[in-house]
Amino acid sequence: MAEKIDSIHISEIAKRRRSLIEVEQTIFKSRTHTSIEILIFLAENDFKAKLSAIYEYTQATDASVRQHLRALEKLKLIAQVQDTTDGRAKSIQMTEFGKKQMAAYATAIADIISIPTK
């Protein structure tokens, strides 16, 4: 059973969430949840995924996902490539620059997400 969180902890969680948003804005130039989720999904999947898997994972409209992918590509965080297992499909892979940015993101948020309950 989760421990009861009092108003002091709620305030601390809110402050840390704001810090997390600031880190995302600084590193990825985005505060958009879908863009961040795409990058996290890629990181969880060996830095690449089929376009169809990204659509399924985000549950966003195709147009919305394409818009986020274009923005991430413009920032040189990802690249679209032909899928090696299916010549008709596209895959998205994180660039070396994107991987460096994800490492910076992980480092920056390591302390932010650790919230003591007492």
C-alpha positions as a printed Julia matrix, in Angstrom:
118×3 Matrix{Float64}:
  0.0    0.0     0.0
  1.35   3.42   -0.93
  2.16   5.78    1.89
 -0.07   8.8     2.27
  1.41  11.86    0.58
  0.84  15.1     2.45
  0.61  18.63    1.02
  4.34  19.24    1.56
  5.19  16.22   -0.59
  2.61  17.24   -3.2
  4.25  20.66   -3.4
  7.69  19.05   -3.74
  6.43  16.74   -6.48
  4.98  19.74   -8.34
  8.29  21.62   -8.08
 10.23  18.62   -9.32
  7.8   18.13  -12.21
  8.31  21.77  -13.18
 12.08  21.16  -13.06
 11.63  18.13  -15.3
  9.69  20.22  -17.83
 12.49  22.81  -17.79
 15.08  20.08  -18.45
 13.0   18.76  -21.37
 12.7   22.27  -22.81
 16.44  22.88  -22.49
 17.66  19.57  -23.9
 14.97  18.68  -26.44
 13.6   22.17  -27.2
 10.17  20.75  -26.52
  7.6   20.72  -23.75
  5.35  18.54  -25.85
  4.49  15.28  -24.16
  4.24  13.32  -27.43
  7.73  14.33  -28.61
  9.26  13.31  -25.3
  7.31  10.03  -25.31
  8.61   9.22  -28.79
 12.2    9.78  -27.66
 11.69   7.7   -24.52
 10.06   4.91  -26.57
 13.05   4.86  -28.91
 15.46   4.77  -25.96
 13.56   1.83  -24.47
 13.74  -0.03  -27.8
 17.45   0.06  -28.62
 17.06   3.58  -30.1
 14.93   2.47  -33.05
 11.36   1.47  -33.82
  9.03   0.94  -36.73
  6.86   3.92  -37.52
  3.76   1.78  -36.98
  4.93   0.91  -33.45
  5.35   4.6   -32.64
  1.82   5.32  -33.87
  0.48   2.5   -31.73
  2.5    3.49  -28.66
  1.61   7.18  -28.66
 -2.08   6.7   -29.44
 -1.92  10.11  -31.13
 -3.29  10.81  -34.59
 -1.08   9.99  -37.55
 -0.9   13.68  -38.44
  0.15  14.6   -34.92
  2.85  11.92  -34.78
  4.19  12.99  -38.2
  4.34  16.6   -36.97
  6.32  15.56  -33.88
  8.64  13.38  -35.94
  9.35  16.26  -38.34
 10.19  18.52  -35.39
 12.49  15.9   -33.84
 14.14  15.31  -37.2
 14.69  19.04  -37.65
 16.46  19.07  -34.26
 18.62  16.17  -35.54
 17.47  13.91  -32.69
 16.01  11.23  -34.98
 16.22  10.05  -38.57
 13.74   8.13  -40.74
 15.23   5.1   -42.48
 13.92   2.29  -44.61
 13.06  -0.71  -42.44
 15.56  -3.51  -43.07
 13.0   -6.28  -42.44
 10.15  -4.76  -44.51
 11.04  -2.71  -47.55
  7.65  -0.96  -47.49
  7.91   0.18  -43.88
  9.75   3.11  -42.36
 11.72   2.96  -39.16
 12.73   5.78  -36.89
 16.11   5.69  -35.25
 17.75   8.0   -32.8
 20.82   9.77  -34.13
 24.14   9.83  -32.28
 23.33  13.42  -31.31
 19.94  12.24  -30.04
 21.6    9.54  -27.94
 23.93  12.14  -26.41
 20.93  14.33  -25.62
 19.14  11.36  -24.01
 22.21  10.72  -21.85
 22.21  14.37  -20.8
 18.48  14.11  -20.06
 18.97  10.99  -17.92
 21.76  12.67  -15.99
 19.75  15.85  -15.44
 16.65  14.09  -14.15
 18.32  11.47  -11.97
 17.96  13.59   -8.83
 14.67  15.18   -9.84
 12.7   11.92   -9.9
 13.95  10.62   -6.56
 11.3   11.79   -4.09
 11.45  10.67   -0.48
  8.09   9.95    1.16
  9.17  10.79    4.71
